Amino acid sequence: MVIAGAGPTGMMLSAELMLAGVDVAIVERRAGPELEGTRARGLLARTIEVLDQRGVVDRFLTAGYTAQVHSFALTRLDISDFPTRHPYGLALEQSHFERILGGWIEELGVPIYREREVTGFTQDGAGADVAVSDGETLRAQFLIGCDGGRSLVRKAAGIDFPGWDPSVSSLIAQVQMRDEPPMGIRRDERGQHAMARLEDGKLIGVVTSEPYSGQTGEPTLQELSRMLIAAYGTDFGAHSPKLISRFTDMTRQAASYRNGRVLLAGDAAHIHYPVGGQGLNIGVQDAVNLGWKLAQVVKGTSPESLLDTYQAERHPVAARVLRDTMAATSLIRSDARIDALREAVGEMLSIDVARKQFGAIASGLGIHYDLGEGHPLLGRRMPDLDLVTNDGPVRVFTLLHEARPVLLNLGAHGSIDINGWTDRVRLVEARYDGDWELPALGTVNSPSAVLIRPDGYVAWVGERTSAGLSEVLTTWFGQRLLSKSPEDVVARTTSGCRSTRARPGRPDFRSS
C-alpha cells in the first residue's frame, strides 16, 4: 500500500493500516516533519475521541490545552454538557500534532520515504505502478492520495474537483513590527483580521483579508503592508517576515473518492476556508473510516465493493462541512446588514436545542452514517461506556485500541453466537446499568447488544434478539468461515508495496 503525503491524514491512515496488519509506505516531498507556514491550530471533540479509541489520546492532551473551541459563524458553541469524555476541543498547533503522530507511526513501523513525490501511476485490476520522483517505481495494491488540495494523485486519476471559486483572499504571516499593534480580532467589509504575539515574544502572527480579485503568486512584505494599511490605517512598521503565505475560500470537493485502485482522503478530496477549524479533523476521520475497509479488501476478507461505503459515508460529511463553512465565511465580514444577520444567528444558536444540534455537527459528535432504519444508535459513534465484565471494569474505547470490530453483548451471557466470525470480530460479554445518551439526541433505549466497527460506529443494534446479525456481519466483515485449513490461514497474508528497481544504498520499498 502506498500513501502519497505524510500530513495528518496520510499518517493516520498509515497507522490504521498497520494496526490491521497491512504493510504500507508513505512517500513525502518534505525532507523532514517541519511545516511550511502556519496550519491548523487544534483538534475537535470527535477527533480527540478517535485518538482515544486508539489509546494514544494522552500524548496529544498533554501537549496542548483544552478549551471550548467549537463554533458556527463566529458564535461559540459550548459542548461542556455533551455526553462524552471529551466535551471540548484541544488547542494544539498542527506542527505539534504531526510530531506526536509521527512518533506513534514510527513505533508502529511505518516507513516514510522523504524528499520524494509521486509523479504519476498506471493501474490495472490487481494494483498500481506508482512512479516516484527519484526514478523508483512502486508496485502496490492501492494508492491513496493524501497529498493536499493540489493533489497530483487526484489530477492523474482524472477525478473532477467541482466547487466554488474564491471570494476572499487572506494572508497569514509572522513578522516583526516596529510599533505595538492591537491584539485580537477585528472585522470590516474586507473580511476578518487578527494579530497575536507569538511564543518567542518578537514575532507577531497576522491574518488579514480582502476581497478576491485574482491575486496570485507568492505574497510579499509589500503586499502584506498594503493590506494592513487598508485594514488598520498603518502597517505598524512590519519588517523581517519569517513567513507570508496566501489562502482563499475556494471550496471544492472531489466528484468521486475512488478511481479503481486509487483513492483520495483529506484535502485531496475536499478543500474549504479554514473558519471553524474543520480541515485537519475531517481528514483524520476520513482516514479512520477508510483504513479498516481498505485492509479487509487487501487481505481478502471483504470484496472491493466495501470501498464504495467510504464515499457513501464520508462524501456527505464533507459536503455538510463545506456548506457550513461557506455560510460562516459569508458572516465574518462586517457591515450593518451582515452584522444584523450575524447577531440574529447568534441569538438562534443561544437556544439550547439549536446549540446542541449545531454543536454536535461542529464537533463531529453528531455524525450519522445512513445504515438504514432502526435504533437511534445505528450509524452513530458508540458512546464510551464504563462496562463491567468478568475480568473487571473496562471502557468501550479501550476495546477499540487494536482497530478490530467488537460485538458487545449486554444481555444474557452466551446468548449471541458469532461462530464463523471469531477470527475477525471480538465478542465481549459485559453489563452496563446506566443511561445511554447521544449528543443532541439525548437518552435512547438501552440495547441488549451492539456491533461496533473499528472506526467506532455502530453497525448493528440488538434489542433482545439477534435478528439480522449474520447479514450485517457478512456485509461489513466478510463471509462466515466455519472452519479454516492451514492453506486458508496462509492465503490470508498481508500486502505491501515493493520497488520494481532497487538501488544500492537506497530504500527499496520492499514490504517488511
LUMZAKOL-742080 format. One record per residue (C-alpha): x, y, z. Coordinates in steps of 0.2 Angstrom, whole numbers, padded with zeros to 4 digits, always signed. Layout:
N
XYZ/...
This chain:
512
+0000+0000+0000/+0007+0017-0005/+0001+0034+0003/+0006+0050-0005/+0008+0063+0008/+0014+0062+0026/+0002+0075+0033/-0011+0071+0047/-0022+0061+0035/-0008+0051+0027/+0000+0047+0044/-0017+0042+0052/-0021+0031+0038/-0004+0023+0039/-0007+0019+0057/-0024+0012+0054/-0017+0000+0040/-0003-0005+0051/-0014-0009+0066/-0024-0020+0054/-0008-0030+0048/-0006-0022+0031/+0011-0016+0025/+0011+0002+0020/+0024+0015+0014/+0022+0034+0014/+0030+0045+0000/+0033+0063+0006/+0041+0078-0003/+0047+0086+0013/+0064+0082+0019/+0058+0082+0037/+0042+0084+0048/+0044+0103+0049/+0029+0113+0041/+0030+0127+0029/+0019+0141+0037/+0005+0141+0049/-0008+0127+0048/-0022+0120+0059/-0022+0125+0077/-0032+0112+0086/-0042+0096+0087/-0061+0095+0088/-0070+0083+0100/-0073+0068+0088/-0055+0068+0083/-0050+0068+0101/-0062+0053+0103/-0054+0044+0088/-0037+0046+0096/-0044+0039+0112/-0051+0024+0103/-0033+0020+0098/-0026+0023+0115/-0014+0037+0111/-0025+0052+0116/-0015+0057+0132/+0000+0060+0121/-0009+0074+0112/-0019+0081+0128/-0003+0084+0137/+0005+0094+0123/-0010+0106+0121/-0024+0113+0132/-0042+0110+0131/-0055+0124+0128/-0072+0127+0121/-0067+0130+0103/-0082+0124+0093/-0091+0137+0084/-0103+0142+0070/-0102+0159+0061/-0091+0166+0075/-0104+0161+0088/-0096+0150+0101/-0104+0133+0104/-0102+0127+0122/-0102+0107+0122/-0096+0105+0140/-0113+0097+0144/-0112+0084+0130/-0111+0065+0134/-0093+0062+0130/-0077+0060+0140/-0070+0074+0129/-0083+0088+0129/-0070+0101+0122/-0058+0105+0109/-0039+0104+0110/-0028+0119+0106/-0013+0111+0098/-0003+0118+0083/-0003+0106+0068/+0016+0105+0069/+0015+0098+0086/+0001+0086+0081/+0011+0080+0066/+0026+0077+0078/+0017+0067+0090/+0008+0057+0077/+0024+0054+0068/+0031+0047+0084/+0017+0035+0085/+0018+0028+0067/+0037+0026+0069/+0033+0015+0084/+0021+0005+0073/+0035+0003+0060/+0028+0014+0046/+0042+0019+0034/+0041+0037+0027/+0052+0040+0011/+0056+0058+0011/+0061+0071-0002/+0051+0061-0015/+0035+0064-0023/+0023+0053-0033/+0024+0059-0051/+0011+0048-0059/+0004+0030-0060/-0003+0017-0070/-0016+0004-0064/-0023-0012-0068/-0036-0024-0060/-0023-0030-0047/-0014-0014-0042/-0005+0001-0047/+0013+0005-0053/+0017+0021-0044/+0031+0032-0051/+0041+0042-0039/+0052+0057-0042/+0069+0049-0039/+0065+0036-0053/+0059+0022-0042/+0043+0013-0047/+0032+0006-0033/+0020-0008-0035/+0005-0008-0023/-0012-0015-0022/-0019+0003-0019/-0013+0021-0020/-0021+0033-0008/-0019+0052-0012/-0017+0062+0004/-0007+0075-0005/-0017+0090-0002/-0028+0102-0011/-0017+0102-0027/-0016+0083-0026/-0007+0076-0041/-0014+0059-0037/-0032+0066-0040/-0027+0075-0056/-0018+0060-0063/-0033+0049-0058/-0044+0061-0069/-0056+0064-0054/-0066+0080-0056/-0065+0093-0042/-0080+0104-0044/-0085+0118-0032/-0084+0137-0030/-0071+0149-0034/-0063+0161-0021/-0072+0176-0015/-0059+0180-0001/-0040+0182-0001/-0031+0181+0015/-0013+0182+0020/-0006+0174+0035/+0011+0180+0041/+0024+0180+0055/+0033+0197+0056/+0042+0209+0067/+0034+0226+0070/+0042+0242+0075/+0026+0249+0083/+0014+0239+0095/-0001+0233+0086/-0018+0230+0093/-0020+0211+0098/-0036+0202+0094/-0049+0200+0080/-0057+0214+0070/-0069+0213+0056/-0074+0225+0042/-0081+0225+0024/-0065+0217+0018/-0065+0202+0029/-0058+0196+0046/-0041+0202+0053/-0031+0196+0068/-0015+0199+0077/-0007+0189+0091/+0011+0189+0099/+0019+0173+0096/+0029+0162+0109/+0046+0170+0106/+0039+0187+0110/+0047+0195+0095/+0036+0189+0081/+0018+0195+0078/+0006+0182+0070/-0005+0191+0057/-0020+0186+0047/-0028+0199+0035/-0041+0198+0022/-0048+0207+0007/-0060+0203-0007/-0053+0191-0020/-0049+0199-0037/-0037+0186-0045/-0022+0188-0033/-0009+0175-0037/+0009+0172-0034/+0020+0172-0019/+0014+0186-0007/+0027+0199-0002/+0030+0210+0013/+0024+0225+0002/+0008+0216-0001/+0006+0212+0017/+0010+0231+0021/-0003+0237+0009/-0017+0225+0016/-0013+0230+0034/-0014+0249+0030/-0031+0246+0022/-0037+0237+0037/-0029+0247+0051/-0023+0263+0043/-0005+0258+0046/+0007+0243+0044/+0015+0246+0061/+0032+0246+0054/+0031+0227+0048/+0048+0220+0044/+0059+0205+0044/+0045+0192+0039/+0048+0174+0045/+0034+0168+0033/+0020+0175+0022/+0008+0164+0013/-0009+0166+0005/-0025+0156+0006/-0043+0159+0000/-0060+0152+0002/-0060+0142-0013/-0072+0127-0009/-0071+0111-0019/-0075+0093-0017/-0069+0078-0027/-0083+0071-0038/-0078+0053-0033/-0066+0047-0019/-0060+0032-0029/-0055+0028-0047/-0051+0009-0047/-0035+0006-0037/-0033+0025-0032/-0042+0033-0018/-0042+0051-0010/-0043+0057+0008/-0041+0073+0017/-0038+0089+0007/-0035+0079-0009/-0054+0076-0008/-0061+0092-0001/-0055+0110+0002/-0063+0125+0011/-0059+0141+0020/-0051+0137+0037/-0065+0145+0048/-0071+0133+0060/-0055+0123+0060/-0063+0108+0051/-0050+0103+0038/-0037+0093+0048/-0051+0085+0058/-0062+0078+0044/-0046+0072+0035/-0041+0062+0051/-0058+0055+0051/-0058+0051+0033/-0043+0040+0037/-0051+0031+0051/-0066+0027+0040/-0056+0021+0026/-0042+0011+0034/-0050-0004+0041/-0061-0006+0025/-0045-0005+0014/-0036-0018+0025/-0051-0030+0024/-0051-0029+0005/-0032-0031+0004/-0032-0046+0015/-0046-0054+0005/-0059-0053+0020/-0071-0042+0010/-0075-0038-0008/-0069-0022-0016/-0087-0016-0015/-0084-0012+0003/-0074+0003-0003/-0090+0010-0010/-0096+0013+0008/-0081+0025+0010/-0088+0038-0002/-0106+0034+0003/-0102+0039+0021/-0088+0052+0020/-0094+0062+0005/-0110+0069+0014/-0100+0073+0029/-0088+0084+0019/-0102+0091+0009/-0110+0097+0025/-0094+0105+0031/-0091+0114+0015/-0109+0121+0016/-0107+0127+0034/-0090+0134+0031/-0096+0144+0016/-0111+0150+0027/-0099+0155+0041/-0087+0164+0029/-0100+0175+0022/-0103+0181+0040/-0085+0185+0045/-0086+0202+0035/-0094+0217+0044/-0106+0230+0038/-0123+0234+0045/-0133+0221+0036/-0120+0207+0039/-0119+0212+0057/-0138+0211+0060/-0138+0194+0052/-0124+0188+0062/-0132+0194+0078/-0148+0185+0073/-0139+0169+0070/-0131+0171+0087/-0147+0173+0096/-0154+0157+0087/-0139+0147+0092/-0141+0153+0110/-0157+0142+0111/-0152+0126+0119/-0159+0114+0105/-0150+0124+0092/-0134+0125+0102/-0134+0106+0104/-0138+0102+0086/-0125+0114+0079/-0113+0109+0092/-0115+0091+0088/-0112+0095+0070/-0097+0106+0073/-0088+0094+0085/-0091+0079+0074/-0100+0070+0088/-0116+0071+0078/-0110+0062+0063/-0123+0049+0057/-0120+0037+0043/-0135+0031+0034/-0136+0012+0038/-0154+0011+0036/-0169+0012+0048/-0168+0006+0066/-0162+0010+0083/-0155+0028+0085/-0138+0021+0088/-0137+0014+0071/-0124+0023+0061/-0118+0034+0075/-0102+0034+0086/-0103+0022+0100/-0103+0030+0117/-0088+0027+0128/-0097+0017+0142/-0090+0011+0158/-0093-0008+0157/-0092-0022+0169/-0085-0039+0163/-0080-0055+0171/-0062-0048+0170/-0067-0032+0178/-0072-0014+0173/-0067-0008+0155/-0071+0007+0144/-0078+0004+0127/-0064+0014+0119/-0051+0003+0126/-0059-0012+0117/-0055-0002+0100/-0037+0000+0103/-0032-0014+0091/-0044-0007+0077/-0054-0023+0077/-0073-0024+0077/-0082-0028+0093/-0098-0037+0096/-0104-0031+0114/-0116-0042+0122/-0126-0034+0136/-0139-0047+0138/-0139-0065+0144/-0121-0072+0144/-0119-0083+0129/-0135-0078+0121/-0126-0072+0105/-0116-0083+0093/-0104-0076+0081/-0096-0093+0076/-0088-0091+0059/-0083-0073+0063/-0072-0075+0079/-0056-0073+0069/-0062-0056+0064/-0074-0050+0077/-0071-0049+0096/-0086-0054+0107/-0086-0046+0124/-0099-0051+0137/-0102-0036+0148/-0115-0027+0159/-0120-0008+0159/-0133-0001+0170/-0133+0017+0166/-0142+0028+0153/-0137+0028+0135/-0135+0046+0129/-0131+0053+0112/-0126+0071+0108/-0141+0082+0103/-0152+0067+0103/-0152+0064+0122/-0157+0047+0131/-0160+0032+0119/-0167+0015+0123/-0154+0003+0131/-0150-0011+0118/-0145-0029+0123/-0131-0029+0110/-0121-0018+0098/-0109-0022+0084/-0095-0009+0084/-0085-0006+0068/-0066-0002+0070/-0069+0016+0067/-0081+0017+0082/-0098+0017+0073/-0112+0006+0077/-0116-0006+0063/-0130-0016+0071/-0141-0015+0087/-0149-0030+0096/-0165-0027+0105/-0166-0044+0114/-0164-0053+0098/-0150-0057+0085/-0161-0054+0070/-0151-0048+0056/-0134-0050+0064/-0127-0063+0052/-0131-0052+0037/-0123-0037+0045/-0108-0047+0050/-0106-0053+0032/-0109-0036+0024/-0095-0027+0035/-0083-0041+0039/-0084-0055+0026/-0092-0072+0024/-0094-0084+0038/-0080-0096+0039/-0085-0112+0049/-0068-0120+0048/-0050-0115+0042/-0037-0126+0034/-0019-0122+0036/-0020-0117+0017/-0033-0104+0021/-0023-0096+0035/-0008-0095+0023/-0018-0087+0010/-0024-0073+0022/-0007-0064+0021/-0004-0045+0022/+0000-0035+0007/+0013-0021+0005/+0022-0012-0009/+0039-0016-0017/+0051-0007-0029/+0052-0014-0047/+0070-0007-0047/+0080-0006-0031/+0096+0004-0030/+0111+0000-0019/+0111+0011-0003/+0093+0017-0006/+0077+0011+0002/+0070-0002-0010/+0052+0000-0003/+0050-0019-0001/+0037-0025+0012/+0045-0029+0029/
